[in-house]
Amino acid sequence: MIRTNDHKQMHLFDPWDFLSPKRRKMLDESWAGLFQQEILRSLPVNLVKPFFSKTMGRPTKELYTMLGAMLLQQTHNLTDEETVAQLSFNIQWHYALNLTDESDASKYLSLKTLWNFRQIMTENELDVALFNATTDKLAKVFQVNTDNQRLDSVHIKSNMRRLGRISIFSTSINKFLVNLKRKHPKHFAIVNADVIGKYISEKALSCFSLVKPSESSKTLTEVSRNLYDLIEQFKDCPNIKSMYSYKLLERVLYEQCNLKEDPLGGQKVGLKIPKEIPSDSLQNPSDPDATYSGHKGQGYQAQVTETFTKTEDEDEKAKTLNLITNIEVEPASASDADAFIPNMKSIIDRGLGPKEMQADSLYGSDKNHQAFLSDGVDLVAPTMGTTAKGKFSLSDFSLSDDGQIIECPQGQAPELKKRKEGRLIQGFHLDICMNCPHLETCPVKPGKKYAYYRYSAKSARIANRRRYEQTDEFKLRYRWRAGVEATMSELDRRTGFKNLRYRGMKAIRFAATMKAVGINIVRATAARKAISYA
């Protein structure tokens, strides 16, 4: 049965009057006071209720308490055992969650209940709903100005071991054999005894970590062949093909190997060179969702968006809440360039859209720059790539806002201007261009009547952006983007954001999202204190 307390109802007698005035003031000014007054009633309890019966079964743990405990666990980076202890004995937690009685029903939580509740939240993305509800509430309470925001990504490592190629093969085979022995013992009995001896036990499996570099190529060939033979042996068994561990074998074979016809019959298994292995390949069978980034390594990444205020006044900074408005967790192999549009849509749909979004050059594609201009959003991000040295480029020409050339680097204006199907054609005086000392380094090409320069509207937009990026105005404006790095550091220092004790996309998303909520609460507490002391 569902059990919830009405935290909007006032107490006839103050249940916290046993606290001395100074300790009560400390609680009110801490994160616990802010949580009780502003966050607790905003927790999306109604989204949790459908997963429990209103009339059947034992009463649930109080749902506000459970959601709050989930959030506080990630905020303080606690283990499950530490979370149970904090809920049982920490007066700050009791004050934040408004737990006024001393019963076990209110202040005790079993590990099983904690696991079950986290499973419900993780599988149904209730962490995202909680993030949106609390963020929207804080934005309203603190009247956060969302006009200026900045975006960046941060790498996340899950609780998995880093494996080499040999270990990926051997661990995948071990996982399959263990599951085969448990679920289909008759089929396990027909597996080659040598293969079972090499891979089934942990002691035998550890030998693969002792392979000498000079023998790694030979060992890789051997383990890849063993993996292929297992796939072939059971490819006609529907019950085994449906096993998750069998599908992992197929995935490793597809990502790591090339199959060729053997002249002597059958298939010949060849290993792909490292450059041919995709970045979204399996990194560890224990965490199949983790992928690889050539820049940051194995794991996941989170796209983090936050507000900021352009002020040098330290007192004003302290009173301003820089709010994390959105967080999206994705594989490490995902490109930052593709993350901008989904992030912006999420923020705009919740009414927190900015007028200016700052990001680094990976987000600064022309597609991203144009995507939300109609919504009044200006993306401030440097353009990717460089221009050829020793040659003129379009950015060396003076351009109008609509992409037409005003004059060339030598001060000559075009005599012909045309626009055709998204392309622009500019014609310069032929004789002047032919006698120009920079003709060889200029992109203008002689024609019958004019010296022509043909380029796309996209190229013109990028050229205008490149010219603007060289100005002091842009540099002064763009300097605020670097502040997002402090947010990434704060996330890691306070909540352990970059090294999580979970595996799998859903669990990583849950932990990262809840930790972002925790940082918002910590920041809001500091801003409220600065305002009250002003």
C-alpha positions in Angstrom: 0.0 0.0 0.0 1.1 3.5 -0.7 2.2 5.7 2.2 2.9 9.4 1.9 3.0 12.3 4.4 1.4 15.6 3.7 4.4 18.0 4.1 2.2 21.0 3.3 0.3 20.6 6.5 1.6 22.7 9.4 2.4 21.2 12.8 0.4 22.3 15.8 3.5 22.2 17.9 7.0 22.7 16.5 8.6 19.2 16.4 12.1 20.7 16.3 11.8 22.9 19.4 14.2 20.6 21.3 17.0 22.2 19.3 18.8 25.1 20.8 18.4 28.4 18.8 21.9 28.4 17.4 21.7 24.8 16.2 18.2 25.4 14.8 19.6 28.4 12.9 22.4 26.4 11.5 20.0 23.8 10.2 17.7 26.4 8.6 20.7 28.0 6.9 22.1 24.7 5.7 21.2 22.6 2.7 18.8 20.7 5.0 16.7 23.8 5.6 16.5 24.6 1.9 15.6 21.0 1.2 12.7 20.9 3.7 11.4 24.3 2.7 11.7 24.3 -1.1 12.7 20.8 -2.5 10.8 18.2 -0.4 7.3 19.2 -1.6 8.5 19.4 -5.2 9.6 15.8 -5.4 7.6 14.0 -8.1 5.9 11.5 -5.8 2.9 11.1 -8.1 5.1 9.5 -10.7 6.2 6.8 -8.2 2.7 5.9 -7.0 1.6 3.9 -10.1 4.3 1.3 -9.3 2.6 0.4 -6.0 -0.8 -0.8 -5.1 -3.2 1.5 -3.2 -4.9 -1.4 -1.4 -2.7 -4.5 -1.5 0.4 -5.5 0.3 2.4 -4.0 3.2 2.7 -0.2 3.4 5.5 1.3 1.4 8.3 3.4 3.0 7.1 7.0 3.0 7.6 8.0 -0.7 8.9 11.5 -0.1 11.5 10.0 2.3 12.5 7.5 -0.4 12.9 10.0 -3.1 14.8 12.3 -0.8 17.1 9.5 0.4 17.9 8.6 -3.3 18.8 12.2 -4.0 20.9 12.7 -0.8 22.8 9.5 -1.4 24.1 10.7 -4.7 24.7 14.3 -3.5 27.0 13.1 -0.7 28.4 10.2 -2.7 27.5 7.5 -0.2 27.4 3.7 -0.4 24.1 1.9 0.3 25.2 1.0 3.8 26.2 4.6 4.5 22.9 5.8 3.2 21.0 3.6 5.6 23.1 4.9 8.5 22.7 8.5 7.6 18.9 8.1 7.3 18.8 6.4 10.7 21.0 8.8 12.7 21.8 12.0 10.9 19.7 14.9 12.2 20.4 17.0 9.0 18.7 14.2 7.0 15.8 14.1 9.4 15.3 17.8 9.2 15.6 17.9 5.4 13.1 15.0 5.0 10.9 16.4 7.8 11.0 13.1 9.8 9.6 14.1 13.2 9.1 10.8 15.0 11.6 8.2 16.1 10.0 5.0 14.7 11.8 2.5 12.5 9.0 3.0 9.9 10.2 6.6 9.5 14.0 6.4 9.9 15.0 2.9 9.1 15.6 1.6 5.6 16.6 -1.9 4.6 19.1 -2.4 1.8 16.6 -4.5 -0.2 14.1 -1.6 -0.1 16.8 0.8 -1.2 17.7 -1.4 -4.2 14.1 -2.0 -5.3 13.3 1.7 -5.2 16.4 2.6 -7.1 15.5 0.0 -9.7 12.1 1.5 -10.2 13.6 5.0 -10.6 16.3 3.8 -12.9 14.2 1.7 -15.2 11.5 4.4 -15.6 13.8 7.5 -15.8 12.2 9.0 -12.7 15.6 10.7 -12.0 15.0 12.9 -15.1 11.6 13.9 -13.8 13.1 14.6 -10.4 15.8 16.7 -12.0 13.3 18.7 -14.0 11.0 19.3 -11.0 13.7 20.5 -8.6 15.5 22.6 -11.2 12.3 24.3 -12.3 11.4 24.9 -8.6 14.8 26.5 -7.8 14.7 28.6 -11.0 11.4 30.0 -9.9 12.3 30.5 -6.2 15.6 32.3 -6.9 14.3 34.0 -10.1 17.2 32.6 -12.1 18.0 34.6 -15.2 18.5 32.0 -17.9 19.5 34.4 -20.7 23.1 33.4 -20.6 24.1 29.7 -20.4 27.1 27.6 -21.3 27.5 23.9 -22.3 30.3 21.4 -22.1 30.8 17.6 -21.7 32.5 15.7 -19.0 33.9 12.1 -19.1 32.5 9.5 -16.7 34.1 6.2 -15.7 31.9 3.4 -14.6 32.8 0.7 -12.1 34.4 -1.6 -14.6 38.0 -2.9 -15.2 39.9 -1.6 -18.2 40.5 -4.7 -20.5 42.8 -5.3 -23.4 41.7 -7.1 -26.5 42.8 -10.6 -25.2 40.8 -10.0 -22.0 37.7 -8.9 -23.9 37.7 -12.2 -25.8 38.5 -14.4 -22.8 36.1 -12.7 -20.4 33.3 -12.9 -23.0 33.9 -16.6 -23.5 34.0 -17.2 -19.7 30.7 -15.3 -19.3 29.1 -17.5 -21.9 30.4 -20.8 -20.6 29.3 -20.0 -17.0 25.8 -19.1 -18.2 25.6 -22.2 -20.5 26.6 -24.5 -17.6 23.9 -22.9 -15.4 21.1 -22.9 -17.9 21.8 -25.6 -20.4 24.1 -28.3 -18.8 23.5 -30.8 -21.5 24.8 -28.4 -24.2 27.7 -27.5 -21.9 28.7 -31.1 -21.7 29.5 -31.2 -25.4 31.8 -28.2 -25.4 35.4 -29.0 -26.1 37.2 -29.9 -22.9 40.3 -27.8 -23.7 38.1 -24.7 -24.1 36.4 -25.4 -20.8 39.7 -25.8 -19.1 41.1 -22.5 -20.5 38.1 -20.3 -19.8 35.7 -21.6 -17.2 37.6 -21.0 -14.0 38.8 -17.7 -12.6 42.3 -19.2 -12.0 42.6 -20.3 -15.6 41.2 -17.0 -16.9 43.8 -15.1 -15.0 46.6 -16.7 -17.1 45.5 -14.4 -20.0 46.7 -11.4 -18.1 50.2 -12.8 -17.9 50.7 -13.1 -21.7 54.0 -11.6 -22.8 53.8 -8.9 -25.4 55.8 -11.0 -27.9 53.1 -13.7 -27.6 50.1 -11.5 -27.7 49.5 -11.9 -31.4 49.5 -15.7 -31.2 47.2 -15.6 -28.2 44.8 -13.2 -29.8 44.5 -15.5 -32.8 43.8 -18.5 -30.5 41.1 -16.8 -28.4 39.4 -15.4 -31.5 39.2 -18.8 -33.0 37.9 -20.3 -29.8 35.2 -17.6 -29.7 34.2 -18.2 -33.4 34.0 -22.0 -32.8 31.6 -21.5 -29.9 29.4 -19.3 -32.0 29.4 -21.8 -34.8 28.8 -24.8 -32.5 25.5 -23.3 -31.1 24.3 -21.2 -34.0 21.4 -23.6 -34.8 20.2 -23.8 -31.1 17.4 -21.1 -30.7 17.5 -21.4 -26.9 21.2 -20.6 -26.7 21.2 -18.0 -29.5 18.7 -16.0 -27.4 21.1 -15.9 -24.4 22.5 -12.5 -23.7 26.0 -13.9 -23.3 25.9 -15.6 -26.7 24.9 -12.3 -28.3 28.0 -10.7 -26.6 30.1 -13.3 -28.4 28.6 -12.4 -31.7 29.2 -8.7 -30.9 32.9 -9.2 -30.1 33.3 -11.3 -33.3 31.7 -8.6 -35.4 33.6 -5.7 -33.9 37.1 -7.3 -33.5 37.4 -9.8 -36.4 37.1 -10.2 -40.1 35.8 -13.4 -41.6 37.1 -14.7 -44.9 36.5 -17.9 -46.8 39.2 -20.5 -46.1 40.4 -22.3 -49.3 40.5 -25.5 -47.3 36.9 -25.0 -46.3 35.0 -23.0 -43.7 35.7 -19.6 -42.4 39.1 -18.0 -41.6 39.1 -15.7 -38.6 41.3 -12.6 -39.1 41.8 -9.9 -36.5 41.0 -6.3 -37.3 43.8 -3.7 -36.9 43.1 -1.3 -34.0 42.1 1.5 -36.3 39.3 -0.6 -37.8 37.7 -1.3 -34.4 34.7 1.1 -33.9 34.7 3.4 -31.0 31.4 2.0 -29.8 32.8 -1.5 -29.5 32.5 -3.6 -26.4 34.9 -2.5 -23.7 34.0 -4.9 -21.0 31.3 -7.6 -20.9 30.4 -6.4 -17.4 29.4 -3.0 -18.8 28.2 -3.5 -22.4 26.9 0.1 -22.7 30.4 1.6 -22.1 32.2 2.9 -25.3 35.5 4.5 -26.1 36.6 8.1 -26.8 40.0 8.5 -28.4 40.3 11.8 -26.4 39.1 10.7 -23.0 39.1 6.9 -22.8 36.5 4.3 -21.9 33.2 5.0 -20.2 30.4 7.6 -20.7 30.1 11.3 -21.0 27.5 13.8 -19.7 26.5 17.0 -21.4 26.1 19.7 -18.7 24.3 23.0 -19.3 24.3 25.8 -16.7 23.4 29.5 -16.4 26.0 32.2 -15.7 26.0 35.9 -14.9 28.4 38.4 -16.6 29.6 40.3 -13.6 32.9 41.0 -12.0 31.3 42.0 -8.6 32.2 39.2 -6.2 29.3 40.1 -3.9 26.8 39.9 -6.8 28.3 36.6 -7.9 27.8 35.1 -4.5 24.1 36.1 -4.5 23.5 34.7 -8.0 22.5 31.1 -8.4 24.3 29.5 -11.4 21.8 26.7 -12.0 22.5 23.4 -13.9 19.5 23.5 -16.3 20.0 20.3 -18.1 22.1 17.1 -18.1 22.2 14.4 -20.7 24.2 11.2 -20.3 25.5 9.5 -23.5 28.2 7.0 -24.6 31.7 8.2 -24.6 31.9 7.6 -28.4 29.1 10.2 -29.0 30.1 13.5 -30.7 29.6 16.8 -28.9 28.5 18.3 -32.2 25.4 16.1 -32.1 24.5 17.0 -28.5 23.7 20.7 -28.9 20.3 20.5 -30.6 18.8 17.8 -28.2 20.1 19.8 -25.2 18.6 23.0 -26.4 15.2 21.4 -27.2 15.0 20.0 -23.7 15.8 23.4 -22.1 13.5 25.4 -24.4 10.6 22.9 -23.8 10.8 23.5 -20.1 10.8 27.3 -20.5 14.4 27.8 -19.5 15.8 28.7 -22.9 18.7 31.1 -23.2 19.3 34.1 -25.4 23.0 33.2 -25.6 24.6 29.8 -25.3 28.4 29.5 -25.0 30.3 26.3 -25.9 33.6 25.2 -27.3 34.5 24.7 -30.9 33.2 21.1 -31.1 29.6 22.5 -30.7 30.2 25.4 -33.1 29.1 23.9 -36.5 27.1 26.0 -38.8 24.1 23.6 -38.4 24.1 24.2 -34.6 24.6 27.9 -35.1 21.6 28.2 -37.3 19.3 25.7 -35.5 17.8 28.1 -32.9 18.3 31.5 -34.4 14.6 31.7 -35.0 14.1 31.2 -31.3 16.4 34.1 -30.5 19.3 31.9 -29.4 22.8 33.0 -30.3 25.4 30.2 -30.1 28.8 31.7 -29.2 31.4 29.1 -30.1 34.5 29.2 -32.3 34.4 27.7 -35.7 36.2 24.5 -36.3 39.2 24.2 -38.7 41.8 26.7 -39.9 42.4 28.6 -43.2 45.4 27.8 -45.4 48.5 29.8 -44.6 49.8 32.1 -47.3 46.5 32.2 -49.2 43.5 34.4 -49.0 40.2 32.9 -47.8 36.7 34.1 -47.8 37.2 35.4 -44.2 39.8 37.9 -45.6 37.1 39.5 -47.7 34.7 42.2 -46.2 31.2 40.6 -46.2 27.8 42.0 -45.6 25.4 40.2 -43.1 23.7 38.4 -46.0 27.0 37.0 -47.3 27.7 39.4 -50.2 31.3 40.6 -50.7 31.7 44.3 -50.0 35.3 44.4 -51.0 38.3 42.1 -51.5 41.5 42.2 -49.4 42.9 44.8 -51.8 39.9 47.1 -51.5 38.2 46.2 -54.8 34.4 46.0 -54.8 32.7 43.4 -57.0 30.9 44.6 -60.1 28.5 41.6 -60.3 26.5 40.0 -57.5 24.3 36.9 -57.9 22.6 34.4 -55.6 21.5 31.1 -57.1 20.2 28.0 -55.2 22.1 28.8 -52.0 25.3 29.8 -53.8 26.7 33.3 -54.3 28.6 34.5 -57.4 30.7 37.6 -57.2 32.3 39.1 -60.3 35.3 41.5 -60.1 36.8 43.7 -62.8 38.8 41.3 -64.9 41.7 43.6 -65.8 42.3 44.7 -62.2 42.4 41.1 -60.9 44.7 39.9 -63.7 47.2 42.6 -62.7 46.8 42.1 -58.9 50.1 41.0 -57.2 48.2 38.5 -55.1 46.4 36.7 -58.0 48.2 33.4 -57.2 47.1 33.4 -53.6 43.6 34.7 -54.2 40.5 32.3 -54.6 39.1 34.6 -57.4 39.4 32.9 -60.8 39.5 34.7 -64.2 36.5 34.2 -66.5 35.4 35.6 -69.9 33.8 38.8 -68.5 34.8 38.9 -64.9 37.1 37.4 -62.3 34.7 35.1 -60.4 34.4 34.0 -56.8 31.8 31.3 -56.2 31.0 30.1 -52.7 28.0 28.9 -50.6 25.9 30.8 -48.2 27.2 28.4 -45.5 30.8 29.4 -46.3 29.8 33.1 -46.1 28.3 32.6 -42.6 31.4 30.7 -41.4 33.7 33.4 -42.9 31.8 36.2 -41.1 32.1 34.2 -37.9 35.8 33.8 -38.3 36.3 37.5 -38.8 34.2 38.3 -35.7 36.2 35.8 -33.7 39.4 37.9 -34.2 37.8 40.9 -32.6 38.3 42.0 -29.0 34.5 42.1 -28.6 34.3 38.3 -29.2 37.2 37.5 -26.9 35.7 39.6 -24.1 32.3 38.0 -24.7 33.6 34.4 -25.0 35.7 34.5 -21.9 32.8 33.4 -19.7 32.7 30.0 -21.3 35.7 28.8 -19.3 33.7 29.0 -16.1 31.9 25.7 -17.0 35.2 23.9 -16.2 34.8 24.9 -12.5 31.4 23.2 -12.6 32.9 20.0 -13.8 35.5 20.1 -11.0 32.8 20.9 -8.4 30.7 18.0 -9.6 33.6 15.6 -9.2 34.9 17.0 -5.9 31.6 17.2 -4.1 29.8 14.1 -5.6 32.4 11.9 -7.2 30.8 12.5 -10.6 33.7 11.3 -12.8 34.1 7.9 -11.1 30.8 6.2 -10.4 30.2 2.9 -8.6 27.6 1.8 -11.1 27.6 0.1 -14.5 25.2 0.4 -17.5 23.7 3.4 -19.2 20.6 3.5 -17.1 22.4 3.3 -13.8 25.0 5.9 -14.9 22.3 8.3 -16.0 20.5 7.9 -12.7 23.6 8.6 -10.6 24.8 11.5 -12.8 21.4 13.2 -13.0 20.9 13.0 -9.2 24.3 14.4 -8.5 23.6 17.4 -10.7 20.5 18.0 -8.6 22.6 17.8 -5.5 25.0 20.5 -6.9 22.0 22.8 -7.6 20.9 22.4 -4.0 24.4 23.1 -2.6 24.7 26.2 -4.9 21.2 27.4 -3.9 22.1 27.1 -0.2 25.2 29.3 -0.7 23.2 31.9 -2.7 20.5 32.1 -0.1 23.0 32.6 2.7 24.7 35.3 0.7 21.4 37.1 0.1 20.3 36.9 3.8 23.6 38.3 5.0 23.7 41.1 2.4 
